[in-house]
Amino acid sequence: MNVEDILRDTLREQAAGAPPAPPAFADRVLAARRRRRLRGLASAAAATAAVVAVAVGVPLLDSGSHEPPPAGLGTDDGTLARPGQSPPRDLIAAGDVALAAYCTGRTVERPDGQGVLERTYWLLDPATGRYEKDDRWSFVAVAPGLRTAAVLERGLPADRIGILDLATRRIDRWIPVGHGVGGLAYSRDGRRIVATAYDDDPDLRVRVEREGGGEGWMSEFGRSSRTGFLVLDTVTDEYTYAPVPADRDINARQDFAFSRSGDSVYAQVVGGKDGLQQFYALTGAEIDAPAEERYLRSDVPARLSPDGRLAALGLTEERQDRSWSSVRDPRTGEEVAKVRGAELLAWADDHRLIAWERAPGVAEYRPRLVLVTLGSDKVVPLSGVRVPDDDFGTLEWEPVFATR
């Protein structure tokens, strides 16, 4: 089967029901927007040529309406859009994926003169469909089904993991762990959690000189206290620990996440190639990437489509009013389509994705959550515009997605 067959079959399935989409973790790196903008400017000329070349072989984008839907639009396919809300107050969802939570962050100075990024979460209340502030947690991962979340208390690394009931906002149970942990991610089926272990707070910040004068805070790249990871069974609460020596160039926070099958984990490494990823067996041994994940990027959260036949990749073209990202055959790395969006966050189903996309008519990059479709130029706004903050010491509201 060639790449044209893959795309043709995928588009044909639009009229049929879509299987569940995998959960996407999305606690994004503070400098992602700046890196994305620089990468887009550097590759614009080459990406334009690629658009023309791919269009010869595969029909990619047709024209579509760019009119935003009314506030609070709900459709027959389960899409819930809040184009007038940023940050959102009411449930945003598309296909089998929902915005389960979001967080903001600010840097707080410690007595030793260092700073630490302190997150504040807004979690979905399943009963009301609204996002409610919960400032008790330093890190949150929401399980598939939107009923529970794994949480870490303030002051990382934490020595226990809480399982939070999202309906009651009460801790169902605490799970003590023998290693301090600073990051969490669920497996695709929700039966396991991978917790990243650190010796020190992975959200530490150092003072830097800001462009134009003054000081700000940012993560100290290239240094990390990461020591390994724990794999926790959410049914038995038993866990195993795998040490991973910090002998690779990684950032202060570089959390692990499960591969699609759950048989291994991966994390980003810093190198000359954007989105470089390293996979590990559950024992901690370095391994080759699974065949279907070899061409994925660690900094593109959407990764594989629910049926595993398409891979969401990075930004390839950006103009003042719109962007396109690449969709590829996961086993060959060949591009089969381009889809609207500057950053692909989660697959809603096998032919639609949730993405950050720039608001039209604004020279500066100002993103909003949108729903995009393979084979169409149509963009459905899901949230209001997120106003950028150039202060390195803050974190703009960042989405946390989960299957519903």
FIDRENGU-194316 format. One record per residue: x negated, y, z negated of N, C-alpha, C, O in turn. Coordinates in steps of 0.2 Angstrom, whole numbers, plus 5000, padded with zeros to 4 digits. Layout:
N
XYZXYZXYZXYZ...
This chain:
404
499649945000500050005000499650065000499150074996499750115005499350175005499650225001500150224998499250285001499450344996500150374999500550394995500250365006500950395008501450355006502050375004501350285005501850235003502050254996502650254994501550264992501650274985502050344984502550334980501950394987502350454986503050444989503450464986503050414995503750404998504150364993504750384992503950304990504350264986504550304979505050304977504050344977504150384971504750434972505150444968504750474978505250514979505950484981506450514979505950424983506550384985506850374978507550364978506450364973506750344966507150404963507350394957507150464966507450514962508150504961508450534956508550474965509250454965509350404960509950394957508850364958508950314953508750334946508450384945508950294941508750314934508050304933507750264936507750344929507050344928506850304921507250314916506350264921506150234915505850284910505750344912505850264903505550314898504850334900504450304903504750404898504150434899503750424893503950414887503050414894502650404888502550474884502650524887502450464877502350524873501750564875501250524877501650624875501050664876500850704870501250734867500250694869499950734863499750804866499450804871499850854862499650914864499550964859499851024858499050954856498751004851498151034855497651004855498251084859497751104864497151144862497151174856496651144865496051174864496151244864496451274869495851284859495951354859495751394865496051444867495251374869494951404875495251384881494951394886495751334881495951304887496151354893496051344898496551404890496851454895496251494899496251504905495751514895495151544898494751504903494551524908494651444901494351394905494651384911494451374917495351374911495751364917495751414921495751404927495751474919495751534923495151544927495151554933494551534924493951534927493851484932493551494937494051414930494051364935494451374941494251364947495051404940495451424946495151474951495251464957494851524948494551574952493951544956493851564962493551504953492951474956493151424962492751424967493751394961493951344966494451364971494751324975494651424971495251444975495151434982495651404986494551454985494451444992494451374994494751354999494151324991494151254992494751224991494951184995495151244986495851214985496351234991496751194993496251294994496651314999496551275005497051255008495951255006495851215012496051145011496351105015496051115004496351055003497051055004497350995006497451105002498151105003498351095010498751055012497951125015498051115022497951045024498351015028497351015022497150955024497650895022497850855025497950905015498450855013499050865016499450815017499250925018499950935021499950905028500550885030499450885031499450855037499750785037500150765041499550755031499750685031500350665027500650615028500450705022501050695017501450755016501150815015502150755017502550815016502550825008502650785004502350895007502250905000502750954997503150924993502751014999503151064995503651095000503451115006504351094999504851125003505051184999504851194993505451235002505651294998506151274993506551224994506251314988506751304983506851364980506551414980507451374976507651434973507151444967506951404963506951504966506551524960506951574955506651594951507651574956508051604951508051574944508151514944507951604939507951564932508651554931509151584932508751494927509351474925509651514919509251554916510251514918510551554912510251524906510051474905510251574900509951554894510351494891510951484892509951444889510351384886510651334891511151304889510351334897510651294902510651214900510051194898511151184900511151104900511451074906511951094909511051024909511250994915511450924914511350894909511750894919511950824919511350774918511450724915510750794920510250744919509850754912509350724911510150794908509850804901509350854900509050864895509350904905508850954905509151014900509751034901508751034895508951084891508451144891507851134889508651204894508151254896508351314891508951334890507851344889507951404885507451464888506951484884507551484894507151534897507151604893506651644895507551614889507551674885507151674878507151724875506951614877506651604870505851584870505651544874505451634867504751614867504551654860504451714860504351614855504351544855505051514855505551554853505251454856505851424857506251424850505851404845506851434850507251424843507651354844507851324839507851344850508351284851507951234856507551244859508251174855507951114858507851124866508251144869507251104868507051104875506851034877506551004873507151014882507050944884507150934892507550974895506950884895507050864902506850794902506350764900507350754906507250684907507250654900507650664896506750604899506650574893506150604888505950574883505950664889505450704885505750764882506150794885505650774876505850834872505250874869504750844867505350934868504850974864505050954857505550984854504650914854504750894847504550944842504850944836504050984843503851034838503351084842503251074848503151134839502651174841502251204835502551204830501751234837501351264831500951324833500851334839500851374829500451434830499851424825499851374821499351464826498751464821498451534820498451574825498151534814497751594813497151574809497151534805496651614810495951604806495951634800496051694799495851594794495851624787495151614785494751564786494851674782494151664780494051634773494451644769493551584773493451554767492951584762492651634765492951574756492451604751491751604754491351644752491551544758490851544760490751584766490151574769491251624768491051664774491251634781491351664786491451564781491651534787492451544787492751564783492651534793493351534794493651464796493251424798494351454795494651394797495351414800495651454798495451374805496051384809496651354805496551294804497151394803497651364799498351364804498551414806498551304805499151294809499751304805499851284799500351324808500951324805501451294810501451314816501851244808502251204813502951224812503251244807503351224818504051224818504251154821504151134827504651124817504851054819505551044821505951084818505751004825506450994828506850964822506650914819507450994821507950964816508450924820508750954824508450864820508850824824509550834823509950824828509750864818510450874817510750934820511250934823510350984820510551054822510251064829510551114833509751034831509451044838509051114838508851134843508851134832508451194831507751184828507651134825507251224830506551214827506551254820506651314820506351224815506351244808505551254806505251204807505351304803504751314801504551264795504951264790503951234795503751194789502951204789502651184793502851244784502151264783501751224778501151244776501951164777501551124772500951084776500551054772500951084782500551034786500051064790500151114793499451034790498851054794498851024801498551054805499150964801499250934808499850884808500050854803500150884813500850844814500750814821500650844826500950744821501150714827501850684826501950644821502250684831502950664831502950594835502750584840503350554832503450484834503950484840504350524840503850434845504450424850505050414846505150384841505650444849506250444846506450504841507050514840505950544840506050614836506350604829506750644827506250544826506550534819506050544814506150564808505350524815504850534810504250564813504150574819503850594809503150624811502650604806502750594800502050594808501450584804501150654803501050694807501050664796500750734794500150724790500050674786499750784790499150784786499250854782499450904784499150844775499150904771498650954772498150944776498751014769498251074770497551044767497551004762497051074770496351064767496050994771496050944767495851004777495650944780494850934779494550984777494650874779494950814781495350784775495250794769495950754777496450724772496250654770496050614774496450634764496350564762496950524762496950464759497550554764498150514765498550544771498450594773498950494774499350514779500150504777500250454774500450554778501150554776501650544782501550564788502150504781502650484786503250524784503650514779503450574788503950624787504650614790504550594796505150614787505850604789506050674792506150714788506150674799506250744802506950764800507050824800507450724798508150744797508150774790508450824789507750744785507850764778507250804776507250844771506750814780506050844779505750824772505350854769505850754771505550724765505050674767505150644772504550664763504050614765504350544763504550534757504350504768504550434767504050394763504250354758503450404764502950374760502250404762502150434768501750394758501050414759500650354760500750304756500250354764499750304766499050324764498750364768498750304759498050324757497550294762497650234764497050324764496550304769495850314766495750364762495450264767494750274764494250314767493650324765494550354772494050404776494450464777495050464779494150524777494450584778494650594785494250574789495250614786495550614793495750684795495950724790495750704801495950774803496350774809496550834811496450724813496950724819497350654819497050604817497950664822498350604823498650594830498750654833498750534832499150524838499450464838499150414836500050454841500450394841500350354847500150384852500350294847500350244853501050254857501450284854501050234863501550244867502250214865502750244866502150154861502750124858502950144851503450124848502450194848502650214842502450174836502550184830502150114837502050064832501350074829501250044823500950114832500250124829500050204829500350244833499650224824499350284824498650284825498350244821498250324829497550334828497450394825497650454827497050394819496850444815496150464816495750414815495950524818495250534819494850554813495150594809494350524811493950534805493450594805493050594810493450634800492850684800492650694793492950674788491950714793491650724786491850794784491750814778491950844789492150914787492750934791492950894795493050994789493651014793493451024800492951064802493850994804493651004812493951074814493751084820494251114810494551174813494151234810494351294810493451224808493051274806492951324811492851304817492851384810492651444815492051484812491951484806491751504817491151554815491351624819491651624823490951674816491051744818490651744825490151724826490951784830490651794836490751874838491251904836490351894842490451964845490951964850490851924855491452004850491952004855491752054860491452104860491952034866491852074872492252144871492852144869491852194872492152264871492052284864492252344862491652244860491552264853491952234848492452204849491652234842492052204836491852124835491452104840492152094830492052024829492651984830493252014829492551924831493151874831492951804829492351804826493351764829493251694827493351644832493751654837492851594833492951544837492651474835492151484831492851424838492551354836491751354838491651384843491351324834490651314836490551254841490551194838490551264847490551214852489851174851489351194850489951104853489351064853489151034846488650994846489551054841489351024834490050994832490551024832489950934829490550904826490350854820489850834820490850854815490750804809491150744810491250704806491350734816491750674818491350604816490750604818491650554813491350494811491650434814491250384815492250434817492550374820493350384820493550444820493650324819494350334820494650274816494350214815495350284814495750224810496250214815496550254818496450144815497050124819497550094814497450044810498150134813498550114807499250084810499550114815499450034808500049994809500650034805500650034799501150054809501650094806502150054802502550074799502149984804502549944800502349914794502649914789501649894794501349864788500949914784500749904778500849974787500350024784499650004783499250034779499449944786498749924786498349954792498649974797497749964790497350004795496649974796496449934791496349984801495649964802495250034804495450074806494550034802494150084803493650064808493250014807493450114813492950104818492450164818492650214820491850154816491350204816491150224823491050174827491150284825490850304831490350364830490550414828489750344831489150394829489250454834489450454840489150514831489250574834488650594838488250644837488450544843487850554847487950584854487550584858488550604855488750634861488950704860489150724855488850744865489050814865489850824864490150814869490050844858490750854857490950914854490450944850491550934854491651004851491850984843491850924841491951034839492051024832492650984831492650934827493250994835493850954835493850914841493950944847493750854841493850814847494150744845493850694844494850744845495250694842495250634847495250644853495350574845495550514849496250514850496650534846496450474856497150464857497150394861496550364863497650354861497750294863497750294871497950344874497450244874497550234881498250214882498650194878498450204888499150184890499350124887499850114884498950074888499050004885499050004878499349954875498650044874498550044867497949994865497849984859497649964870497049924869496449954867495949924865496450024869495850064868496050134866496650154866495550174864495650244863495150284867494650254870495250344868494850394872494750454869495150474864494250494870494150564868493750604873493350574877493850664873493450714877492750714875492550714869492250714880491550734879491450794883491650804888490950834881490750894884490150884889489650854887490250894895489750884900489850934906490250984906489550914911489550954917490150954921490350984926490650904919491250884923491850904919491850874913492250944921492850964917493250894915493350854920493550894909493950834908493650774907493950724907492950774906492650704905492850674899492950704894492950604900493250564894492850504893492550474898492850484887492450414885492950374882493250394877492950314884493450264881493050214876492450204877493450194871493150154866493650094864494250104864493350034863493749974861493949994854493650034850494449954851494649974844494149954839494249964833493649924841493049914836492549974836492149974832492650014841492250074841491650074846491350124847491650014850491150004855491350044861491950044863490850084865491050114871491150064876490850014877491650084880491850034886492050074892492050144891492050044898492250084904493050094903493450064900493250154907493950174907494350114910494150084915494950104908495450054911495450084919495450134920495650034923495650044930496150104932496050144936496750104928497250154930497150214927497450264928496550224922496450284919495750314921495550364918495450284926494750304927494650374930494250404929495250394934495150464937495550514933495650574936495850494927496150544923495650594920495050584920495950654918495550704914495850704907496450704906495350714902495550714895495950774893496250784888495850834897496150894896496750904900497050964900497050854903497750864906498150814902498150754904498650834898499050794894499450744897499650694895499750764903500250724906500050654908500450604907499450644910499150584912499550544917499750564922499750484915500050434920500850444920501150464915501150434926501850434926502150374923501750334921502750374921503050324917502950254921502850204917503050254927502950184931502150174932502050124935501750214930501050204931500750214938500150204939501150244942500950244949500650314952500350314957500750364947500450424949500050454943500250444937499550494944499150524939499150604940499050634945499350634934499350704934498650734933498250714928498350774937497650804937497750874936498250904934497150904937497050974935497251024941497451014946497251094939497351144943496951144949496351134949497251154955496851154962496951224965496551244969497451264964497551324968497951374963498451344960497751434963498151484959498151544963497651574965498751574963498851644966499151684961499251664955499251754962499551794957500151774954500351784949500651744958501251724956501451654956501951634954500951604957501051534957500451494957499951524959500551434954499951384954500151314956500751304957499651274958499751204960499251164957498651184956499451104955499051054952499050994956499550984960498550954955498450894959498850834956498850824950499150794960499450724959499050674963499050684969498750624960498350574963498550504962498950484957498250454966498350384965497850364960497250384960498150344954497650334948497150284949496650284946497250234954496750184955496150204960495650174960496350244965495850264970495650334969495050354971495950374965495750444964495950494970495850554970496350464975496550504981497150544979497550524976497050604982497650654981498250634985498150624991498850624982499450614986499950674987500350674991499850724982500250774982500050834978499550824974500250894979500150944974500850964972501350954975500850984965501451004962501351074959500851084957501951114958501851174955501651164948501851114945501351214945501151214938500351224937499951194941500151264932499451274931499151224926498551204926499651194922499351144917499951094916500451104914499851024918500350974918500350944911499850914909500950954907500950934900501250864899501050824895501750844902502150784901502550764907502850814911502650704909503050674914503750674911503850644906504250704914504950694912505250634914505650604911505050614920505250544923504650534929504150574929504850494933504350474938504250524944503750514948504650574944504550624949504550694947504550744951504650704940504650774938504150784932504050734928503950844931503450854925503650924922503950964925503450924915503450984912502751014912502250984911502751084914502051114914502051184912502551214911501451214910501351284910501351314917500951284921501651364918501651394925501651474923502051494919501251504927501251584926501951614928502251594933502151664924502751704926502551744932502051774933503051744937502951784943502951854942503251884938502651894947502651964947502151994941502252054940501751954938501351984933500551964935500451904936500152014935499452004937499151954932498751914934499251974925498851934920499251864920499851864921498851814918499151744917499551744911499351754905500251744912500651734906501151674907501551674911500951624904501351554905502051554902502151584897502451504905503051484902503151414904502851384908503451374899503651304901504151304907504651334907503951254911504351244917504451174919504051134917504951154922505051094925504951094933505251134936504451054935504351054942504450984945504450934941504550974951504750914955504250904960504050944964504050834961503650814967504050824973504650814974503650854978504050864985504450924985504850934990504450974980504851034980504451084977503951074973504551144979504251204977504651234971504551294969505251204970505651234965505351234958505051184956505451284954505251284947505851304943506151354944505951264937506551284933506251304926505951264923506251364924505951394918506351354912506951354912505951334907506151294901506151344895506551334890505651384895505551434889505451504892505351514898505451544887505251614889504451624890504151574889504251674892503551684893503151694887503351724882502551654887502151654881501651714882501151714887501651764878501151824879500451804876500451784870499951814880499351784878499051834873499151894872498651804869498251844863497551824864497251774864497151874866496451874867495951864861495351864862496351864855495951854849495751784848496251744848495151764848494951694848495151664841495151604841495251704836495451684830496151654829496351634824496551664834497251644834497451594839497051574844497951554838498251504842498951524844499351524840499051534851499651544853500151484852499851424851500851494853501251434851501051374856501151384862500951324853500751264857501251204856501451194851501451174862502051124862501751054859501151034861502151024856502050954854502650914857503250924855502550864862503050834866503150754863502650734861503750734864503850664862504450634866504850674868504450564867505050544870505650544866505550534860506250544869506850554864507250494865507750494862
